[in-house]
Amino acid sequence: MALDRRDFLRLAATTGLAVAGPLTLVKQAHAAPYEGTFYVTVHAGGGWDPTSLCDPKGAMSAEEDNPMNASYLHDEILTAGNINYAPVGGNQAFFDKYYQELLVLNGIDTSTNGHDSGTRNVWSGKLSEGHPSFTALVAGVKNREAPMAFMSNGGFDFTAGLVAPTRSGNTSALERIAFPNRPNPDDEGRRYHTDDTAARIAQFQADRLAAMQDGAKLQRRKHAMNTLFAARAGENEIRRLTDFLPEELDNSGNPIRRQAQLALAAYKAGLSVSCNLSTGGFDTHGNHDQNHIPRLQTILEGVDFLMEEAERQGVRDKVMVAIGSDFGRTPRYNGTNGKDHWSITSMMLMGPGIAGNRVIGTTTHEHVPVGVNPDTLGVEDGGLRITPEHIHRSLREYAGIHEHELATRHPLSQANTLPLFG
């Protein structure tokens, strides 16, 4: 059964799903399935602490007054391959499993400690407003006609009009849309119409369109009829989700896991180019260690689940992941054992064509960036500070979209080119 546009919009409105752009599904009715790289960003909302993750700074001694981190000592820092990491939470399991694939970028200068500006800069490469996120840009270039080209679960998802985003505050909405002929998507036995009835309805609509077109004189009117028919009764590509959704969506309480299941099902079905995964709780101005480290574990477990699900779907070698946050957190603690906003942060990336087991950039024990040589990327006093713009130039080049007309509408400085991905 095809999904009626009116029913689709009503369902979207009542379940938290928003599809931007009028008649988006109409324009996308005949889009070719997308089979390229799937671009995923994972956003740690609120500003994460890289010194508790991939840029570790432990206390110099147990007696140190107000240390960089009270949860571990400098001598306890662990290493997986070439990557140092903090010995807290679920870090060891994650880095031991993925270090050979991971590219860690430390000492990134976001030039802001504001949530909105930091998130915008990290995910678009620009502090100023009006520039699309990388995920929106790559979806707009690669296959903007795909029904769910750009999926977003939060973070920075401004599109600059390049693509229609599919936003879902309630991830169950997509499951309901994927089974439009069921009152309850979990109940396969109950349907609004039998298959025979659905086929008769579709045939009646096709015959009615043909009759209306026969009487139409203007080409424009015929096109409008085609558009309306596609919206009301055309092939519902979103139904392909049913072939790839797991029998049960994750109920562990980690939001990234369910987001990942739906995103990968949409990609496997050829409907999606990119996706933002997101979870919050990182703005730990009080009781930092107790609150922040479990949130980092949520991110790492979510990414691990994403990669395991990609393996199950047979697309593990096609998924690129970038993990980041608004900014970092201050060196040392405030008066309530929290950490405040700090403009220096880190990102972690992995995916096909990204050389792993590497760390680019470093910071001092006080989490102040040390420059890099722009040619060798080695540490260099007085060298270049890595910025989000450097990273986004590399991302665009990696995706092969840096010279596309949609990308050049939102230019990045030619001076900010670094060979980050190897």
C-alpha positions as CSV (number, residue, x, y, z in Angstrom):
1,M,0.0,0.0,0.0
2,A,1.3,3.4,-0.9
3,L,1.5,6.1,1.8
4,D,-1.1,8.8,1.4
5,R,0.7,12.2,1.6
6,R,-2.0,13.6,3.8
7,D,-1.7,10.6,6.2
8,F,2.0,10.9,6.1
9,L,2.0,14.6,7.1
10,R,-0.6,14.0,9.8
11,L,1.4,11.0,11.2
12,A,4.6,13.1,11.1
13,A,3.0,15.9,13.0
14,T,1.7,13.7,15.8
15,T,4.8,11.6,16.3
16,G,7.6,14.2,16.2
17,L,8.9,13.5,12.8
18,A,9.4,16.6,10.6
19,V,10.1,16.5,6.9
20,A,11.2,19.9,5.7
21,G,10.3,21.2,2.3
22,P,7.0,21.0,0.4
23,L,6.3,17.8,-1.5
24,T,9.7,16.4,-0.6
25,L,8.5,12.9,-1.3
26,V,7.1,13.9,-4.6
27,K,10.4,15.0,-6.0
28,Q,12.1,11.9,-4.5
29,A,9.6,9.4,-5.9
30,H,12.0,8.0,-8.5
31,A,15.4,8.6,-6.8
32,A,18.0,5.9,-7.5
33,P,19.0,4.0,-4.3
34,Y,22.1,5.4,-2.8
35,E,25.0,3.0,-2.5
36,G,28.0,5.2,-1.6
37,T,29.7,5.9,1.7
38,F,27.3,6.5,4.6
39,Y,28.4,9.6,6.5
40,V,27.6,9.7,10.2
41,T,28.3,12.3,12.9
42,V,27.9,11.5,16.6
43,H,27.4,14.6,18.7
44,A,28.1,14.8,22.4
45,G,25.8,17.6,23.4
46,G,27.0,20.1,26.0
47,G,30.7,20.1,25.6
48,W,32.7,16.9,26.3
49,D,36.0,16.6,28.2
50,P,38.8,15.2,26.0
51,T,41.1,14.9,29.0
52,S,38.8,12.1,30.2
53,L,38.9,10.5,26.8
54,C,41.5,10.7,24.0
55,D,43.7,13.6,25.3
56,P,44.4,12.4,28.8
57,K,45.8,14.6,31.6
58,G,45.9,12.8,34.9
59,A,46.9,14.1,38.3
60,M,50.6,14.3,38.8
61,S,50.3,12.8,42.3
62,A,47.6,11.8,44.7
63,E,48.4,14.9,46.8
64,E,48.1,17.4,44.0
65,D,45.8,20.3,44.9
66,N,43.0,20.6,42.3
67,P,44.5,18.3,39.7
68,M,43.6,18.2,36.0
69,N,41.6,15.1,36.7
70,A,40.9,13.6,40.1
71,S,39.8,10.2,38.8
72,Y,43.2,9.0,37.7
73,L,46.9,9.7,37.9
74,H,49.2,10.7,35.0
75,D,51.2,7.5,35.4
76,E,47.9,5.5,34.9
77,I,47.3,6.7,31.4
78,L,46.7,3.8,29.0
79,T,47.8,3.3,25.4
80,A,46.3,1.3,22.5
81,G,48.7,1.4,19.5
82,N,49.7,5.0,19.1
83,I,46.7,6.4,21.0
84,N,46.8,7.5,24.6
85,Y,43.5,7.5,26.5
86,A,42.2,8.1,30.0
87,P,41.8,4.9,32.2
88,V,38.1,5.6,33.1
89,G,34.7,4.3,32.2
90,G,34.5,2.1,29.1
91,N,37.5,3.7,27.4
92,Q,39.7,0.7,27.5
93,A,37.3,-1.6,25.8
94,F,36.6,0.9,23.0
95,F,40.2,1.9,22.2
96,D,41.4,-1.6,22.4
97,K,38.8,-2.6,19.9
98,Y,39.0,0.3,17.5
99,Y,42.5,1.9,17.8
100,Q,43.6,0.5,14.4
101,E,40.8,2.4,12.7
102,L,40.8,5.6,14.8
103,L,42.1,9.0,13.8
104,V,42.3,11.2,16.9
105,L,42.5,15.0,16.4
106,N,43.6,16.8,19.6
107,G,44.1,20.4,20.4
108,I,41.3,21.7,18.1
109,D,40.7,25.4,18.7
110,T,36.9,26.2,18.3
111,S,37.5,29.9,19.2
112,T,34.3,29.9,21.3
113,N,32.9,28.6,24.5
114,G,29.3,29.1,23.5
115,H,27.1,26.1,22.9
116,D,25.4,27.2,19.7
117,S,28.5,28.7,18.1
118,G,30.7,25.8,19.2
119,T,28.3,23.2,17.8
120,R,28.0,25.2,14.6
121,N,31.7,25.5,14.1
122,V,32.5,21.9,14.9
123,W,30.0,20.5,12.4
124,S,30.1,23.1,9.6
125,G,33.6,24.4,9.9
126,K,32.4,28.0,10.3
127,L,31.7,30.1,13.4
128,S,29.4,32.4,11.4
129,E,25.7,31.5,10.8
130,G,24.3,30.4,7.5
131,H,26.6,27.5,6.6
132,P,25.3,23.9,6.4
133,S,26.5,21.0,8.5
134,F,28.8,18.6,6.7
135,T,26.1,15.9,6.8
136,A,23.6,18.2,5.1
137,L,26.1,19.3,2.5
138,V,27.2,15.8,1.6
139,A,23.6,14.6,1.4
140,G,22.7,17.6,-0.8
141,V,25.6,16.8,-3.2
142,K,25.5,13.0,-3.3
143,N,21.7,12.4,-3.6
144,R,19.4,15.1,-2.5
145,E,16.5,13.3,-4.1
146,A,16.8,10.3,-1.8
147,P,13.6,10.1,0.4
148,M,15.6,10.4,3.7
149,A,18.9,11.7,2.3
150,F,19.8,13.6,5.5
151,M,18.6,12.1,8.8
152,S,19.1,14.1,12.0
153,N,18.6,13.2,15.7
154,G,20.0,16.5,16.9
155,G,23.3,18.4,17.1
156,F,23.9,21.0,14.3
157,D,21.7,20.1,11.4
158,F,21.2,23.4,9.5
159,T,20.9,22.6,5.8
160,A,21.0,26.1,4.1
161,G,18.3,24.8,1.9
162,L,20.5,22.2,0.2
163,V,18.5,19.2,1.2
164,A,15.3,18.3,3.1
165,P,16.2,17.0,6.6
166,T,14.3,14.2,8.2
167,R,14.2,15.0,11.9
168,S,12.9,12.5,14.4
169,G,12.5,13.5,18.0
170,N,10.6,10.2,18.4
171,T,12.5,7.4,16.6
172,S,9.4,5.2,16.7
173,A,7.9,7.5,14.1
174,L,10.0,6.1,11.3
175,E,9.0,2.6,12.2
176,R,5.3,3.6,12.0
177,I,5.8,5.2,8.6
178,A,7.6,2.2,7.4
179,F,4.4,0.1,8.1
180,P,1.7,2.5,6.9
181,N,-0.9,-0.3,6.4
182,R,-0.7,-1.4,10.0
183,P,-2.6,0.4,12.9
184,N,0.2,-0.9,15.1
185,P,3.6,-1.4,13.4
186,D,4.4,-4.2,15.8
187,D,1.2,-6.2,14.9
188,E,1.8,-7.8,11.4
189,G,-1.7,-9.4,11.5
190,R,-3.8,-6.2,11.6
191,R,-4.0,-4.1,8.5
192,Y,-6.2,-1.2,7.2
193,H,-6.6,-3.0,3.8
194,T,-5.9,-6.4,2.4
195,D,-3.3,-6.7,-0.3
196,D,-6.1,-7.1,-2.9
197,T,-7.9,-4.0,-1.7
198,A,-4.7,-2.0,-1.7
199,A,-4.0,-3.1,-5.3
200,R,-7.5,-2.2,-6.4
201,I,-7.2,1.3,-4.8
202,A,-3.8,1.8,-6.6
203,Q,-5.3,0.7,-9.9
204,F,-8.3,3.0,-9.5
205,Q,-6.0,6.0,-8.8
206,A,-3.8,5.2,-11.9
207,D,-6.9,4.9,-14.1
208,R,-8.3,8.2,-12.8
209,L,-5.0,10.0,-13.4
210,A,-4.9,8.7,-17.0
211,A,-8.4,9.9,-17.6
212,M,-7.7,13.4,-16.1
213,Q,-4.5,13.7,-18.2
214,D,-6.4,12.8,-21.4
215,G,-8.6,15.9,-20.7
216,A,-5.7,18.2,-19.8
217,K,-4.5,20.6,-22.5
218,L,-1.6,22.3,-20.7
219,Q,1.7,20.5,-20.1
220,R,2.0,22.3,-16.8
221,R,-1.3,20.9,-15.7
222,K,-0.3,17.4,-16.7
223,H,2.9,17.8,-14.7
224,A,0.9,19.0,-11.7
225,M,-1.3,16.0,-11.9
226,N,1.7,13.7,-12.0
227,T,3.1,15.4,-9.0
228,L,-0.1,15.0,-7.0
229,F,-0.5,11.4,-8.0
230,A,3.1,10.6,-6.9
231,A,2.4,12.2,-3.6
232,R,-0.9,10.3,-3.0
233,A,-0.3,7.0,-4.6
234,G,3.2,6.6,-5.9
235,E,5.6,3.9,-4.9
236,N,6.5,4.4,-1.3
237,E,10.2,4.0,-1.2
238,I,10.2,4.3,2.6
239,R,8.6,0.8,2.7
240,R,12.0,-0.6,1.8
241,L,12.9,0.1,5.5
242,T,10.8,-2.9,6.4
243,D,13.4,-5.2,4.7
244,F,16.3,-3.9,6.9
245,L,14.8,-2.8,10.3
246,P,15.6,-5.3,13.0
247,E,12.8,-7.3,14.5
248,E,13.0,-5.3,17.6
249,L,14.4,-1.8,18.1
250,D,16.9,-1.3,21.0
251,N,15.4,-0.6,24.4
252,S,18.6,-0.3,26.4
253,G,18.1,3.4,27.2
254,N,21.1,4.5,25.2
255,P,19.5,6.7,22.5
256,I,22.3,6.4,20.0
257,R,21.7,2.7,19.6
258,R,18.1,3.0,18.4
259,Q,19.1,6.0,16.3
260,A,21.8,3.9,14.7
261,Q,19.5,1.0,13.9
262,L,17.1,3.3,12.0
263,A,19.8,5.2,10.3
264,L,21.5,2.0,9.0
265,A,18.3,0.5,7.9
266,A,17.5,3.6,5.9
267,Y,21.0,3.6,4.4
268,K,20.9,-0.1,3.6
269,A,17.6,0.5,1.8
270,G,19.2,3.1,-0.3
271,L,17.2,6.0,1.2
272,S,19.8,7.9,3.2
273,V,23.2,9.5,2.5
274,S,24.1,10.9,6.0
275,C,22.9,11.0,9.5
276,N,23.5,12.9,12.8
277,L,23.4,10.8,15.9
278,S,23.2,12.7,19.2
279,T,22.9,12.5,22.9
280,G,23.4,15.1,25.7
281,G,24.2,15.6,29.3
282,F,27.9,16.7,28.9
283,D,27.5,20.2,30.3
284,T,28.8,19.1,33.7
285,H,29.4,22.3,35.7
286,G,28.9,20.3,38.9
287,N,30.1,16.9,40.0
288,H,32.0,16.5,36.7
289,D,33.6,13.0,37.2
290,Q,30.4,11.4,38.5
291,N,28.2,12.8,35.7
292,H,30.5,13.1,32.8
293,I,32.3,9.8,32.6
294,P,29.1,7.8,32.3
295,R,28.0,10.1,29.5
296,L,31.3,9.4,27.6
297,Q,30.6,5.7,28.1
298,T,27.1,6.2,26.5
299,I,28.8,7.7,23.4
300,L,31.4,5.0,23.1
301,E,28.9,2.2,23.6
302,G,26.7,3.9,21.0
303,V,29.4,4.1,18.5
304,D,30.4,0.5,19.1
305,F,26.8,-0.5,18.6
306,L,26.7,1.5,15.4
307,M,29.7,-0.4,14.0
308,E,28.4,-3.8,15.1
309,E,25.0,-3.1,13.5
310,A,26.8,-1.9,10.3
311,E,28.6,-5.3,10.3
312,R,25.3,-7.1,10.7
313,Q,23.9,-5.2,7.8
314,G,26.9,-5.9,5.7
315,V,27.9,-2.3,5.3
316,R,30.7,-2.0,7.8
317,D,33.2,-1.0,5.2
318,K,31.0,1.8,3.9
319,V,30.4,3.8,7.1
320,M,32.4,6.9,8.0
321,V,32.0,8.2,11.6
322,A,33.0,11.5,13.1
323,I,32.6,12.0,16.8
324,G,32.8,15.4,18.5
325,S,31.2,18.0,20.7
326,D,30.5,21.7,21.2
327,F,33.9,22.3,22.7
328,G,36.0,21.0,25.6
329,R,35.9,21.6,29.4
330,T,38.2,23.7,31.5
331,P,41.4,22.4,32.9
332,R,40.9,21.6,36.6
333,Y,37.7,21.9,38.6
334,N,35.4,24.7,39.7
335,G,34.0,25.2,43.3
336,T,31.4,22.5,42.8
337,N,33.7,19.9,41.4
338,G,32.5,20.6,38.0
339,K,34.3,21.8,34.8
340,D,33.2,24.8,32.8
341,H,33.4,25.6,29.1
342,W,36.8,25.5,27.3
343,S,37.4,26.3,23.6
344,I,39.9,23.5,23.0
345,T,38.5,20.1,22.1
346,S,39.1,16.8,20.3
347,M,37.4,14.7,17.6
348,M,37.7,11.1,16.6
349,L,37.1,9.7,13.1
350,M,37.1,6.4,11.4
351,G,35.9,5.0,8.1
352,P,37.0,3.7,4.6
353,G,40.0,5.6,3.4
354,I,40.8,7.2,6.8
355,A,44.2,6.0,8.0
356,G,43.8,4.8,11.7
357,N,46.0,4.3,14.7
358,R,47.0,7.9,14.5
359,V,46.9,11.0,16.7
360,I,47.3,14.5,15.1
361,G,47.7,17.5,17.4
362,T,48.6,17.7,21.0
363,T,48.1,19.9,24.0
364,T,50.1,20.8,27.1
365,H,49.4,19.3,30.5
366,E,47.1,22.4,31.0
367,H,45.2,21.4,27.8
368,V,46.6,24.3,25.8
369,P,47.1,23.5,22.1
370,V,50.6,23.0,20.7
371,G,50.9,23.9,17.0
372,V,51.5,21.5,14.1
373,N,53.7,21.7,11.0
374,P,51.2,22.2,8.1
375,D,53.2,19.8,5.9
376,T,54.3,17.0,8.2
377,L,51.5,17.4,10.9
378,G,54.3,16.9,13.5
379,V,54.3,19.0,16.7
380,E,55.9,22.4,16.1
381,D,56.2,25.2,18.6
382,G,54.6,28.3,17.0
383,G,53.0,26.0,14.4
384,L,49.5,26.0,13.1
385,R,46.5,25.5,15.5
386,I,44.1,22.9,14.1
387,T,40.6,24.4,13.7
388,P,37.2,23.0,12.6
389,E,37.7,24.6,9.3
390,H,40.8,22.5,8.7
391,I,38.8,19.4,9.5
392,H,36.0,20.3,7.2
393,R,38.3,21.0,4.3
394,S,39.6,17.5,4.8
395,L,36.0,16.1,5.1
396,R,34.9,17.7,1.9
397,E,37.9,16.4,0.0
398,Y,37.5,13.0,1.5
399,A,33.9,12.9,0.3
400,G,34.9,14.3,-3.1
401,I,32.5,17.3,-2.8
402,H,35.0,20.2,-2.3
403,E,34.7,21.5,-5.8
404,H,30.9,20.9,-6.2
405,E,28.8,24.0,-6.8
406,L,26.8,23.4,-3.6
407,A,30.0,23.3,-1.6
408,T,31.5,26.4,-3.2
409,R,28.4,28.4,-2.2
410,H,29.8,27.9,1.3
411,P,33.6,28.2,0.8
412,L,36.3,27.3,3.3
413,S,39.6,29.0,3.2
414,Q,42.2,27.5,0.9
415,A,44.8,28.4,3.5
416,N,43.2,26.0,5.9
417,T,44.2,22.8,4.1
418,L,45.9,20.0,6.1
419,P,46.5,16.4,5.0
420,L,44.6,15.1,8.0
421,F,43.2,11.8,6.6
422,G,46.5,10.4,5.3
